[in-house]
Amino acid sequence: MDKIIKPATRVYGKIALPGDKSISHRAMILSSLCKGDTTLINYSKSQEFESTLRCLGQYGVKWDKPDDNTLIVHGRGLEGLSKPDDVLDAGNSSATVRLLLGLAAACPFESHFDGSPRLKLRPMLRVIEPLEKMGARIESDNFRVPVRVEGSDLKAIRYIMPLSTSQVKGAVLTAGLFADGKIELIERFPSRDHFE
């Protein structure tokens, strides 16, 4: 059967795009570090983002979902975060672990991260290295999860990233918000600029 398709003169309708996972992770972390409420609209519904929500909930961050598309995050500021009672389970999300390592490095207590067998295969050295240069004390299983972070007063660094990656950049910039001095982060090639 032949079909003839004629050009449309007008097109009607709406397309709802899913929320961006990478931006949602970063928006949630920054919202948690604010003091007061931040509203996130069209956030990601991915399992990876749910891992970030769950881990931040263990730090004492609370949020409301007035509808299926809106998240109101009740920011606590860094000094308002509380020590997690249990291991922070990042599930399959390497973004959750890598980005939250930067937050954990600035907290005045220990944080323990773990995750799925698949996550345990993902390398963490590229994040651990600059955070240790800033003063965080980090133990890992051969630079993989499980990872234990003992936060401390962080110092500013000038760091040339061996590999341009937005997750490492996000972790260092998160930690840098609480470092003593100016952080200089140099990328050989631009990575995604969601955090900035």
C-alpha positions as CSV (number, residue, x, y, z in Angstrom):
1,M,0.0,0.0,0.0
2,D,1.4,3.4,-1.0
3,K,1.0,6.3,1.5
4,I,1.2,9.9,0.5
5,I,2.4,12.4,3.1
6,K,1.7,16.0,2.5
7,P,3.5,18.8,4.3
8,A,1.5,20.1,7.3
9,T,0.4,23.7,7.2
10,R,0.2,23.9,11.0
11,V,1.2,21.6,13.9
12,Y,-0.5,21.7,17.3
13,G,0.5,20.1,20.6
14,K,2.9,20.1,23.4
15,I,6.0,18.0,24.0
16,A,7.1,17.5,27.6
17,L,10.8,16.7,27.7
18,P,12.1,14.6,30.6
19,G,14.2,16.5,33.2
20,D,17.9,16.4,32.6
21,K,19.6,14.0,35.0
22,S,23.0,15.7,35.1
23,I,21.5,19.1,35.9
24,S,19.1,17.6,38.4
25,H,21.9,16.1,40.5
26,R,23.8,19.4,40.7
27,A,20.7,21.5,41.3
28,M,19.7,19.3,44.2
29,I,23.1,19.5,45.8
30,L,23.4,23.2,45.5
31,S,19.8,23.6,46.7
32,S,20.7,21.6,49.8
33,L,23.6,23.9,50.5
34,C,21.4,27.0,50.3
35,K,19.6,28.4,53.4
36,G,15.9,28.4,52.7
37,D,13.7,26.9,50.0
38,T,14.6,26.3,46.4
39,T,12.0,25.1,43.9
40,L,13.1,22.6,41.2
41,I,10.7,22.2,38.3
42,N,10.9,19.3,35.7
43,Y,13.6,17.5,37.7
44,S,14.8,14.0,36.5
45,K,12.8,11.0,37.6
46,S,15.8,8.7,37.0
47,Q,17.0,6.1,39.5
48,E,20.3,7.8,39.6
49,F,18.7,11.1,40.7
50,E,16.7,9.1,43.3
51,S,20.1,7.9,44.7
52,T,21.2,11.5,45.1
53,L,17.9,12.4,46.8
54,R,18.2,9.4,49.2
55,C,21.8,10.2,50.1
56,L,21.1,13.9,50.7
57,G,18.1,12.8,52.9
58,Q,20.6,10.9,55.1
59,Y,22.4,14.2,55.5
60,G,19.2,15.6,56.9
61,V,18.0,17.5,53.8
62,K,14.2,17.5,53.4
63,W,12.0,18.3,50.5
64,D,8.3,18.4,49.5
65,K,6.7,17.2,46.2
66,P,3.6,19.4,45.8
67,D,3.1,17.7,42.4
68,D,4.8,15.1,40.2
69,N,6.9,17.7,38.5
70,T,8.0,20.0,41.3
71,L,10.5,19.5,44.2
72,I,10.8,22.1,46.9
73,V,14.1,21.6,48.6
74,H,14.5,22.9,52.2
75,G,18.2,24.0,52.2
76,R,20.2,23.6,55.4
77,G,23.5,25.1,54.5
78,L,26.7,23.1,55.1
79,E,26.6,23.7,58.8
80,G,23.0,22.4,58.9
81,L,23.9,19.0,57.4
82,S,23.9,16.1,59.9
83,K,26.1,13.1,60.0
84,P,24.5,10.1,58.2
85,D,23.4,7.3,60.6
86,D,24.2,4.7,58.0
87,V,26.2,4.0,54.9
88,L,25.2,6.3,51.9
89,D,24.0,3.9,49.2
90,A,24.5,5.4,45.8
91,G,22.9,2.5,44.0
92,N,24.2,2.5,40.4
93,S,25.0,6.2,40.3
94,S,28.6,7.2,39.8
95,A,27.4,10.8,39.6
96,T,25.9,10.6,43.1
97,V,29.2,9.3,44.6
98,R,31.5,11.6,42.7
99,L,29.5,14.8,43.2
100,L,28.8,14.0,46.9
101,L,32.4,13.3,47.7
102,G,33.0,17.0,47.2
103,L,30.3,17.8,49.8
104,A,31.5,15.1,52.2
105,A,35.0,16.5,52.0
106,A,33.8,19.7,53.5
107,C,31.6,18.2,56.3
108,P,33.0,18.1,59.8
109,F,32.3,14.3,60.2
110,E,32.8,11.0,58.4
111,S,30.7,9.8,55.4
112,H,30.7,6.3,54.1
113,F,29.6,5.6,50.5
114,D,28.7,2.3,48.9
115,G,26.7,1.0,46.0
116,S,25.8,-1.7,43.6
117,P,28.3,-4.3,42.3
118,R,28.3,-2.4,39.0
119,L,29.1,0.9,40.7
120,K,32.0,-0.8,42.5
121,L,33.7,-1.2,39.2
122,R,33.7,2.5,38.5
123,P,37.0,4.4,39.1
124,M,37.0,7.1,41.8
125,L,40.7,8.1,41.7
126,R,40.1,11.1,39.5
127,V,37.8,12.6,42.2
128,I,39.7,11.4,45.2
129,E,43.0,12.9,44.1
130,P,42.1,16.6,44.0
131,L,40.0,16.3,47.2
132,E,42.9,14.9,49.1
133,K,45.1,17.7,47.8
134,M,42.5,20.0,49.4
135,G,42.9,18.3,52.7
136,A,40.1,15.6,52.8
137,R,41.1,12.2,54.2
138,I,39.7,9.5,52.0
139,E,39.9,5.7,52.2
140,S,38.7,3.5,49.4
141,D,38.9,0.0,48.0
142,N,41.6,0.5,45.5
143,F,40.1,3.9,44.5
144,R,36.6,2.4,44.1
145,V,33.6,2.2,46.4
146,P,33.2,1.6,49.2
147,V,34.7,5.0,50.1
148,R,35.1,6.6,53.5
149,V,35.6,10.4,53.7
150,E,36.7,12.3,56.8
151,G,35.9,15.9,56.1
152,S,38.1,18.7,57.3
153,D,39.0,22.3,56.8
154,L,39.8,22.5,53.1
155,K,42.5,24.6,51.5
156,A,42.4,26.2,48.1
157,I,44.3,24.5,45.2
158,R,45.3,25.1,41.6
159,Y,44.4,21.8,39.9
160,I,45.0,20.9,36.3
161,M,42.6,18.1,35.5
162,P,44.3,15.2,33.7
163,L,40.9,14.3,32.2
164,S,38.1,16.8,31.6
165,T,35.1,15.5,33.3
166,S,32.1,17.4,34.7
167,Q,31.7,15.1,37.7
168,V,35.2,15.7,39.0
169,K,34.7,19.4,38.3
170,G,31.5,19.4,40.2
171,A,33.0,17.6,43.2
172,V,36.0,20.0,43.4
173,L,33.7,23.1,42.9
174,T,31.4,21.8,45.6
175,A,34.3,21.4,48.0
176,G,35.7,24.7,46.8
177,L,32.7,26.5,48.1
178,F,34.0,25.8,51.6
179,A,37.7,26.0,51.0
180,D,40.0,28.7,52.4
181,G,40.9,30.7,49.4
182,K,40.4,30.7,45.7
183,I,40.1,27.4,43.8
184,E,41.7,27.4,40.3
185,L,40.5,24.4,38.2
186,I,42.0,24.0,34.7
187,E,40.5,21.8,32.0
188,R,42.4,20.8,28.9
189,F,39.1,20.6,27.1
190,P,35.8,22.0,28.2
191,S,33.5,19.5,29.9
192,R,29.7,20.1,30.5
193,D,29.2,23.3,32.5
194,H,26.1,22.3,34.4
195,F,27.6,23.1,37.8
196,E,28.9,26.5,36.8
